[in-house]
Amino acid sequence: MSVREREIYDVVGVGFGPSNLSLAIALQEYGPSGDEISSMFFERQASFGWHRNMLLPSATMQISFLKDLVTFRNPASTFSFVSFLHASGRLARFVNNQDFFPTRQEFHQYLEWAQARLADRIAYGSEVTSIRLPGEGQGPQDRLLLEVAGASGAPARVVEARNVVISTGLAPSMPVGTERDERVWHSSEFLEKYRQVDPGELRRVAVAGAGQSAAEIARFLYDDLPHAEVYAIIPSYGYSVADDTPFANQVFDPGAVDDYYFGNELTREAFWRYHRNTNYSVVDDDVIRELYRRSYDDEVRGVNRLQFLNLTRVTGTKRVSGETRVSLQGGPDAVVRELAFDALVCATGYDAMEPAGLLGEVDRLCLRDEAGRYRVERDYRIVTDPALRCGVYIQGGTEHTHGLTSSLLSNIAVRSGEIAGSIAARRAATSRGETSR
Ligand SMILES: Cc1cc2nc3c(=O)[nH]c(=O)nc-3n(C[C@H](O)[C@H](O)[C@H](O)COP(=O)(O)OP(=O)(O)OC[C@H]3O[C@@H](n4cnc5c(N)ncnc54)[C@H](O)[C@@H]3O)c2cc1C
């Protein structure tokens, strides 16, 4: 066998967004030197990218810069946002801004700076296509094989992992009956598609959705296309504000994960019932006000460039002689009508991470609850059949067990520390000859 076929790591990460980037740092900073936890991370994008297609010029973070990759776990880490500012020579000027919320463009620079310091552990342009068992009928399995596809034509790379950490992110969701095409885009592909079109061809554009991305795109299109009419297609009566007041914000504290995880069904339901509006289908106050101001100023000037179609949903699209015809159901009588646009952006959200397809045959060893959801330990490890001793951890897809921070950045520093600690503890138990479960 060649050396490449026998690559074995303590940890293999699938996907390299902020979650696994935070984990890579936590592993590096974990425990005594000389007892390194070996790791390798695979990312299908050609280089690091965090929601690149939504890096709109004025878009800001929805969390404090102190909720970076490391600070809540290790405030002394050299991978903090403050360390990045210091290294970039911008610390004093950033502080003069007196603002907790940097732009997403600046946060992206921070993430790029951090990942560049871990380059030896990351393979870009590398998609994990399957995870499988090394062999059946050979007793408990303490490793998994991951098949990784690289550049087209190159043979697949196969690596062995004692622990796998899946962090493949959210899956874009389109309205029912709507397919993407050259002029129907999901917000996750927005800037890339937008830049491919001559702005002069975009005279009438629409944005569907009532969340932060929808409002940001509507504002961007209004400003960037001064000749165009912009339609905001909103299922509610108007944008609702994101509650980021201090008491509500506590749902994103690290301690809230314990309250959720060890809570009963009633307490968990209370988190969702009372605090959905901290994150889901809501918009930051300043963005709402800026949009309203634009529409009001238009009215004063006697123009009508920004239109809000309230209580309205997209029910289908078709392309007819160069036009995108969009079926809309809405208004007080819920009638269906058709409007033509030069482009439609569906900022209609995402589905939770679902790793079953990637896990393939391994998935049948991952235990589920009565509702068919993964059973997940407090340390983010999926509960597995005793025949599987290899740890399968997930970052994302744990809303039902760990609560609202599951797909967000708020808790990634602490979560990564917990996962790194769990992996180290299990490894120590194994080397003492104990069965780690
Ligand atoms: C526009 C936008 C703005 C946001 N802003 C905030 C914010 O301000 N605050 C906040 O808390 N949350 C925010 N979020 C939520 C978002 O989920 C987190 O910011 C963050 O992206 C979660 O990181 P992640 O690493 O778990 O997932 P992702 O960032 O989605 O990264 C997953 C990575 O896995 C890769 N991948 C997928 N499948 C494979 C595979 N089979 N093999 C290899 N690689 C694979 C993908 O290419 C991707 O790079 C925002 C979301 C969006 C869409």
The ligand as an SDF file (V2000), in Angstrom:
LIG
                    3D

 53 58  0  0  0  0  0  0  0  0999 V2000
  -25.4120   35.4810    4.8910 C   0  0  0  0  0  0  0  0  0  0  0  0
  -25.2780   34.8410    6.2290 C   0  0  0  0  0  0  0  0  0  0  0  0
  -24.8260   35.5900    7.3050 C   0  0  0  0  0  0  0  0  0  0  0  0
  -24.7180   35.0170    8.5570 C   0  0  0  0  0  0  0  0  0  0  0  0
  -24.3070   35.7940    9.5830 N   0  0  0  0  0  0  0  0  0  0  0  0
  -24.2550   35.2620   10.8130 C   0  0  0  0  0  0  0  0  0  0  0  0
  -23.8790   36.0860   11.9290 C   0  0  0  0  0  0  0  0  0  0  0  0
  -23.6050   37.2710   11.7910 O   0  0  0  0  0  0  0  0  0  0  0  0
  -23.8480   35.5050   13.1570 N   0  0  0  0  0  0  0  0  0  0  0  0
  -24.1510   34.1850   13.3500 C   0  0  0  0  0  0  0  0  0  0  0  0
  -24.1030   33.7130   14.4780 O   0  0  0  0  0  0  0  0  0  0  0  0
  -24.5100   33.3950   12.3050 N   0  0  0  0  0  0  0  0  0  0  0  0
  -24.5710   33.9000   11.0670 C   0  0  0  0  0  0  0  0  0  0  0  0
  -24.9550   33.0980   10.0100 N   0  0  0  0  0  0  0  0  0  0  0  0
  -25.2430   31.6480   10.2450 C   0  0  0  0  0  0  0  0  0  0  0  0
  -24.1640   30.6900    9.6520 C   0  0  0  0  0  0  0  0  0  0  0  0
  -24.6480   29.3800    9.6910 O   0  0  0  0  0  0  0  0  0  0  0  0
  -22.8570   30.7460   10.4020 C   0  0  0  0  0  0  0  0  0  0  0  0
  -22.3790   32.0460   10.2170 O   0  0  0  0  0  0  0  0  0  0  0  0
  -21.7070   29.8310    9.9120 C   0  0  0  0  0  0  0  0  0  0  0  0
  -21.6070   29.8320    8.5220 O   0  0  0  0  0  0  0  0  0  0  0  0
  -21.7330   28.4320   10.4620 C   0  0  0  0  0  0  0  0  0  0  0  0
  -20.4650   27.8620   10.1780 O   0  0  0  0  0  0  0  0  0  0  0  0
  -20.2650   26.3560    9.7320 P   0  0  0  0  0  0  0  0  0  0  0  0
  -18.8130   26.1290    9.6330 O   0  0  0  0  0  0  0  0  0  0  0  0
  -21.0320   25.4840   10.6640 O   0  0  0  0  0  0  0  0  0  0  0  0
  -20.9940   26.2250    8.3250 O   0  0  0  0  0  0  0  0  0  0  0  0
  -20.6110   26.8790    6.9160 P   0  0  0  0  0  0  0  0  0  0  0  0
  -20.0730   28.2340    7.0950 O   0  0  0  0  0  0  0  0  0  0  0  0
  -21.8110   26.7260    6.0470 O   0  0  0  0  0  0  0  0  0  0  0  0
  -19.4410   25.9600    6.3590 O   0  0  0  0  0  0  0  0  0  0  0  0
  -19.6640   24.6420    5.9000 C   0  0  0  0  0  0  0  0  0  0  0  0
  -18.5820   24.3120    4.8760 C   0  0  0  0  0  0  0  0  0  0  0  0
  -18.6310   22.9270    4.5400 O   0  0  0  0  0  0  0  0  0  0  0  0
  -18.3030   22.7840    3.1680 C   0  0  0  0  0  0  0  0  0  0  0  0
  -18.7890   21.4760    2.7380 N   0  0  0  0  0  0  0  0  0  0  0  0
  -20.0810   21.0670    2.6340 C   0  0  0  0  0  0  0  0  0  0  0  0
  -20.1320   19.7640    2.2600 N   0  0  0  0  0  0  0  0  0  0  0  0
  -18.8500   19.3490    2.1300 C   0  0  0  0  0  0  0  0  0  0  0  0
  -18.2540   18.0900    1.7950 C   0  0  0  0  0  0  0  0  0  0  0  0
  -19.0110   16.9980    1.5250 N   0  0  0  0  0  0  0  0  0  0  0  0
  -16.9090   18.0070    1.7420 N   0  0  0  0  0  0  0  0  0  0  0  0
  -16.1340   19.0880    2.0220 C   0  0  0  0  0  0  0  0  0  0  0  0
  -16.6510   20.3070    2.3440 N   0  0  0  0  0  0  0  0  0  0  0  0
  -17.9920   20.4250    2.4240 C   0  0  0  0  0  0  0  0  0  0  0  0
  -18.9760   23.9890    2.5160 C   0  0  0  0  0  0  0  0  0  0  0  0
  -18.3760   24.2960    1.2780 O   0  0  0  0  0  0  0  0  0  0  0  0
  -18.7460   25.0820    3.5730 C   0  0  0  0  0  0  0  0  0  0  0  0
  -17.5820   25.8390    3.3320 O   0  0  0  0  0  0  0  0  0  0  0  0
  -25.0700   33.6540    8.7500 C   0  0  0  0  0  0  0  0  0  0  0  0
  -25.5300   32.9080    7.6750 C   0  0  0  0  0  0  0  0  0  0  0  0
  -25.6440   33.4890    6.4220 C   0  0  0  0  0  0  0  0  0  0  0  0
  -26.1650   32.6640    5.2940 C   0  0  0  0  0  0  0  0  0  0  0  0
  1  2  1  0
  2  3  1  0
  2 52  2  0
  3  4  2  0
  4  5  1  0
  4 50  1  0
  5  6  2  0
  6  7  1  0
  6 13  1  0
  7  8  2  0
  7  9  1  0
  9 10  1  0
 10 11  2  0
 10 12  1  0
 12 13  2  0
 13 14  1  0
 14 15  1  0
 14 50  1  0
 15 16  1  0
 16 17  1  0
 16 18  1  0
 18 19  1  0
 18 20  1  0
 20 21  1  0
 20 22  1  0
 22 23  1  0
 23 24  1  0
 24 25  2  0
 24 26  1  0
 24 27  1  0
 27 28  1  0
 28 29  2  0
 28 30  1  0
 28 31  1  0
 31 32  1  0
 32 33  1  0
 33 34  1  0
 33 48  1  0
 34 35  1  0
 35 36  1  0
 35 46  1  0
 36 37  1  0
 36 45  1  0
 37 38  2  0
 38 39  1  0
 39 40  1  0
 39 45  2  0
 40 41  1  0
 40 42  2  0
 42 43  1  0
 43 44  2  0
 44 45  1  0
 46 47  1  0
 46 48  1  0
 48 49  1  0
 50 51  2  0
 51 52  1  0
 52 53  1  0
M  END
$$$$
